Amino acid sequence: MGAHLHFDCYSGISGDMTLGALVDVGVPFSDLVGGLKRLRLAGFTLRKRRVHRAAIHATKVDVVIMSGWSKPLSLHRIHAILSASRLSDKIKEQSRSVFDRLAEAEGQAHRVAKNHVHFHEVGVLDSFVDIVGGLICCDLLGVTRVTSSPVNVGTGTLQSAHGILPAPGPAVAILAKGIPIYSAGPPRELTTPTGMALLRTLTSEFGPMPVMTPTAIGYGAGDADPDGWPNALRVFLSNPPSRGVRERDTVLELETNLDDVNPQTYEYVMEQLFACGALDVTLAPVIMKRGRPGIVLTCLAAPAQQDQILDVLFQETTALGVRIREVVRQILPRRFVSVKVRGGVVRIKIADVNKATAKAAPEYLDCKRIAERTGRPVKEVLEDAAHAYATQRVVRPTGRG
């Protein structure tokens, strides 16, 4: 089991913010420079400097371009560059996953096939370095679990190669499907497609900060410095606990009995609970007083989310009271790796039981998205993803991402 990295995206995320935060949290700058040499690309150099973003001291990593591509890159060209590099198989695979996600999002936004996408905003050399560099940094830190706060996507409008667009731009909006986002701060874009694609590839859990014991905290800055706004990405790094593989945290269990709710509304209620930070929601049939059939709705949530959960339960159901208990969980550390299947990329959730044993399962929503887009049965996509991971694990028996 490796380190746990938590992204605090209170001011969004971008590729250069990620690089700066990971260097700030402990990646030796010389090791990052050396790792990027494995890309076998010339025409750029890295520069590190300390900057202020409002009251925050942060690290800014600049990609200084001396010569490079004058035209956007195609997905095929990016894959060819990665294949020809001397990067590890793990970094190559993760990099392909990031660019595949970007291509899918840009393709959907502009109604073209992903193989026909040319990366106007993310295909240039500096963003290419941001993506691969961010993945190299996580590898250097020994990170095996990545979590993230909800993501601030900004407000107002942004200027792109396609003209003025609302923030978040179309690609970020597509990449944000299924994860918690919000809009706050100065009227500008705070999250870029590069940052969101990196986050989606690395992160296993989105929501309130899980219980962790930070050993280092880092701040990474981008180019933007809005007046009075602490525009930086914050990361928390926690080393493996000495007590063993399992981790422990304390959550709230909120429970209420319902016997007069229209069953059609349960799906909506569950969606609202998850949207405001619920860790799990279950419905169990019971027989209540006077022999009436009913439902026990149980929700697990972090203590900080109690009021939001109660608001949903009282506003969206007929509940007049909610039982609240504090419970302790023993949890296995979780992480994601990505595998390619016909039609897209699927994340595999892995939970380490001990140093020799792990549980793994394809992420259903990824498989559902591919099934909806391609017309393939979701069962077939799930089976293909499980087979792809099993094949990959044979090649790398440790199963590490």
N, C-alpha and C positions, 0 to 999 in steps of 0.2 A: 504494500500500500504506500502511495506517495503522498505528496502535499495536496492541500485543499486551497484553491484560489477562488475568492469571491469578488465579483465585479460590482461596484456600487455606481450605477449609471445615472446618478442624480442630475448630471448635465450631459446625458447622452454618451455616445461612444463613436470613435472613428479609428481608422488604422493607425495614424500617428499618435493619437492619445493612448492607444493600447501599447504601442512600442515604448512610449515615455513612461507609462505607469509600471510596466514590467521591468524596465531598467531601474526605475526608482525603487522598486520593491526588493531588488537584490541581484538581478542578472548582471554579471560583469560585462561592461560595454565591449571590452576586447573580445569576449567570447561570442557576443552577438555579431560583431564585425567578422570574426573568423568563420562563424557558421554561415553567414550570407555569402562568403566567398565560394561556398559549395554550389551556389547557384550557377557559377561559371558565367556571370554576366559582368560586363565592364560598363563604364560610363557613369558611375555614381560613387559617392562616398558618404559616410555617415558623420554627423556632427551632434554632439550632446551639449546641452546648456541648461542652466537653471533659469527659470522664469517665474514671474508672479502672475496669478490670475485672481484678481481682487485680493483677498487676504490669504490665499493659498500659495505656498511655495511648491512648484512642480518641476518635473523634468521634461524638457522638449527635445525629441530626437528628430533632427532634420535629415531628409534625404537630399543631398546636394547633387543635382544632375549636371554632369559635364558634357555628356552626349548620350543619346538614347533614341527611342523610336519616335518618329515624327507623326505616326499614324496610330489610331487605336488598334488594340490587339484582338484577334479572334480567339475563341475558346480553343480551337484546334492548335493555334500557335502557342498559347499558354501551356497546354498539355505537353506539347513538344519540348518546350523549354524545361519544364519540370522533369520530363523523362530523361533529358540529356544531362541533367544536373547530377552532382555527387551528394545530394541530400539523402538522408535515410529514407527507407521505404515508408516509415510512419509519417514523416513530414511531407513527403510527396503525396501520399494518400490524403492527408488532411488538407493540403493546399488544393488538390483537385476538388475536394468536397466544397471548399469555400468558393472556388470559381464556378463550379457547377451550380451552386445555389444562386450565385450572382447572375449567371447566364439564364437560369430559369426565371428569376424575378424580372430581369430586364426584358426577356422574351415575352413574358406575360404582359408587362407594362406597355410594350410597343407592338404586341400582336405579331411576333415573328418567332420562328423556331430558335431554340437556344443556340444551336450550332451556327446560326446566322447573326448572332449578336456580336457587335463590336463595342468594346468597353470604353466608351468616351470618358467616363469619370473614373473608372477603376482599372483600366488597362494600361495606363501609363506606368513608367518605370517606378516612380516613387510609391505608388499604391501597391504595385507588385511586391516591392521590398517590404512594405508595411505588413502585408498578409503573411508572407513566408517568415519574415522576422518575428512577428508575433507568435507564430507557431513554434519557431526555434526557441524563443524565450520560455514558453511554457515547458518545453522539453528540458531545457537547461535547469529549470526550477524543480524538475521532477514531479510536475503536477499530474495527478490522476483523477482528481475531482474538481469540477468547475461549477460554481453556482453564480447566480446573478440576481440583482434587484430588478424590479420593474424598470423599464427603459424610458427615459425622458426623450421624446422625439422632437421637441421644439415647437415653435409657433410661427405664424406668419407665412412668408413665402421665401423661395430660394431661386437663385439664378443658375440654370443648367445649360448644357449644350443644346437642349431642345426648347429653351425659352424659360419664362417664369413659371414656377410650379409651386403648389402649396406644400408646406412642411407638415408632415414628412413627405418626401417625394414618392412617386409611384412605386419605385423598386423597394424602398424601405417599408412602405405600407404592406407590400406583398410579403416581404421577408418577416414582417412582424406578426403574420397570422399565427394565432395559437399561443402567443406569449403576451404577458401584461405590459402595456405601454401607457404613457400619459403625456400630457402637453403642458409645459410650464416654462417660465423664464423669459429671456429676451426674445423679440420677434425675429427668429432666425432658425435655420436648420441646426439641430444639435446632434442628430444621429445620421451617419452616412451609410450607404449600402455596404461599403467595405467593413465598417465596424459591426453592423448588424449581422452580416454573413459570418464574420469571425466568431461572434458571440453565439450564433445558432449552431455552428459546427462544434464549438468547444463545450458549451454549457449543458449540464444535465438537469438542472432545476432552476426555475425562475420563481421569485417570490421574496418574502421577508428574509433577512439574513439568518441562516441557520446558526445553531449554537456552534461556535468555534473558538479556539484560543489563538488569536493572531500572534505570529512571531515577527511580522513586518507589515508595514502599510506603505503603499506607494501612490503617488499622484502623477498623472501624465497629462500634458497639455497639447492642444492642437494649435493651429495658427490663430484662430479667432480669440479675441480678448474683449468681449462686450463689457461696457462700462459698468462696474459695480457687481458683476456676476462672476462667481468662482468657477469658471469654465474649465474643468479638469475631470478626468476619469480617476476614481479612487479604487484601489484594489487592496484586499486583505489577504495575506498569505499565512496559512497555518500548516505546521509540520505534522507528520503522523503522530497520533497519541501513543504514549509509551505503554498504556495499559493493554493494548491489543487491537484487533481489527475493528471490533464493534465500537460505535459511538453512542453517546447518550444525550438526549435532549428532553426538555419539558414542554408539553403543548397543552392546549385546552381541548376538552371534549364537550361539545355543546349538543344537547339532545332535547327533542320535543316530540310529544305524541300528537298525531293528526288523524282525525276520523271524518272530517267534513271538507276536505280539499279536493277540488276537481283534479283527477289524476293527470289530465292533459297538461297541467301547469308544473308538474314535478321536474320535467326536463329544463324548463326555463329557470326554476328556482335553483337547481343544481348549477346551471351555467353562471348564474349571478353569484352564487357562493364561491365558485372557483375563481371568478373574475376579481373578487375582492380578497383573494389570498388564502382560501381554504386549502388545506393539504389533502383532505379526502372528504367525501360525502357519500353516505350510504342510506338506503331505504330498506327497512325490514318490516314485513307484514306481521301483525299481531292481532289478537282478539282483545278488545278493550271492554270497558264496563257495559253491562246490559247486552253482552254478546255481540257488540258491533265490531266489524272488521276495521282495522286501522293501520297506520304506518308509523313506525318510529324513525324519525329523521335524525341521523347522527352526523356531526361535522367535526373534523379535527382542524385546528388552526393555531397559529402562533399567538401568544398572549396579546401582542400588539394589534392583532386584527379583530379582537373581541367585539368592539363596538360596531365595526362594519358588518361582521357576521350577524350580530343581533338585529341590526337595521334591516337586513334582507329577510331574516326569519319573521320579524314582526310585520314588515310591510308587505311581503309577498305570500304569506301563508295566514291561516286562521289561528296560529299559535297565540295563546294568552300568557304563556310562561315557558322559559327555557332553563333546563338544568345545566349547570356548568361545573365541570370537574377538571382539576389539574392532574394530568397523567404523565408518567415518565415513559419514554420510548427507548428501546435499544435498537439501533438502526445500523444497517450495513452501509459502508461508503459506496456511493454510486458514481458512475462515470459513463460517458458515451464514446463510442467510436462509430465511424461512418463506413458504410459499405455501398458499393454501386450495384444496382440491379437494372434490369431492362426498364427504362422509363424514368430513372432518377436515382436519387441518393436516399438511403434509409439509415437513420441512427439506430444503433444497437445499445440498449441500456444494460450495463454490466454492474453487478453487485458482487463484491469480493467476500466470500464466506470465510476464507483463511488464505494463507499465502499460496496454497496449492489448488484451491477450488473457487470457482466463480459461477454465478448464475447470469444468464444472458437472454435477452428477449428483444425482438424488433419493436421499435416505437410504432404503435398502431396508427397514429395520426399521419406519420410520414407515408406509411403503406396505403392508407385511405386516400391521401392526396394523389399518389401515383395511380391508384386504381381509378379514381374519378377522372383523371386527365387522360389516361390511356385506354380505358374501357376494360382493362384486365380485371379478373376476379381478385378481390382483396385477399382471399385465402391464398391465392397463387403468389401474390407479391410477398406476403408474410413468409411463405415457405422459401421463396427465392432469397429473401434477406437472411433468414436463418442459415440457409445453405452457404451463402456467400461468407457469412461470419465464421461458420465452422471450417470452411476451406482456408480462410485467412488465418484462423487460429492454429491450424495444422502447420502452416508455414512458420508462425511465431507461437510456439507452444505455451508461452506464458500468458497469452491472451491480452497483454498490455496494449493499450491504444497507441 
